[in-house]
């Protein structure tokens, strides 16, 4: 049985996951920088919230990438 398409699909899926996570984290960071510029006194709280959200996105992205690689077996 030929599994070459499964390998291509899992690599493609992992790439899409990476692009989505990068876009999401970039969007969060951009909005956080804008919010810190508007309210510098809230910078600490905004930074903490940004780091938590970025960590959650990375966790989901890692789970999806691992799932893509496990499904090609």
Protein Blocks (a to p, Z undefined) as FASTA:
>chain_A
ZZklmmmmmmmmmmmmmmmmmmmmmmmmmmmmmmmmmmmmlmmmmmmmmmmmmmmmmmmm
mmmmmmmmmmmZZ
